[in-house]
Amino acid sequence: MKRAIVIGCPASGKSTFSKKLAAAAGLPLVHLDRVYFKPDGSAITREEFDERLGAILRGESWIIDGNYQRTLARRIAACDTVFLFDLPTEVCLEGARARVGTVRDDIPWTETELAPEFELAIREFHAKKLPEIYALLEKFGGEVVIFTGREQADRYISDL
């Protein structure tokens, strides 16, 4: 594994897993939320994001954390390993609620509440995003690891 992406429902544990994976594998980690968002929570332009992502993808090795569906096919084409967090909606909602007020290094701000649009994105993920992800993965020639629970992700790291 030299180039891996970690994708899945918001608040499923992608960032926590990505940090552990980067430490265990000795690979540089990129959080897409850090690429896309400014410290005040506003976003850069689509063009600027695409340029930054292109520079990252040209790197020799990396772990990229984040779903960002619009650029998913591009990232899948550039990686050799995909980690997909396919956890139940309620688990992800609990994770989102639990992290409110926590300072995190994967986003450039501290969430003060569970934003309604973020909650909606979690609730709609399985119906609106996941089918497209699985369709892309069917064509992928690399390794795909699917976690349906956080304990599976923890075991994967322990086994490295």
Salt bridges, closest charged atoms under 4 A:
GLU48 OE2 - ARG52 NH2 2.66
ASP50 OD1 - ARG70 NH2 2.67
GLU60 OE2 - LYS2 NZ 3.70
ASP65 OD2 - HIS31 ND1 2.61
ASP86 OD1 - HIS126 NE2 3.04
ASP105 OD1 - LYS19 NZ 2.83
ASP106 OD2 - ARG104 NH2 2.44
GLU111 OE1 - ARG99 NE 3.23
GLU111 OE1 - ARG104 NH1 3.34
GLU119 OE2 - ARG123 NH2 2.98
GLU124 OE2 - LYS128 NZ 3.58
ASP154 OD1 - LYS20 NZ 3.32
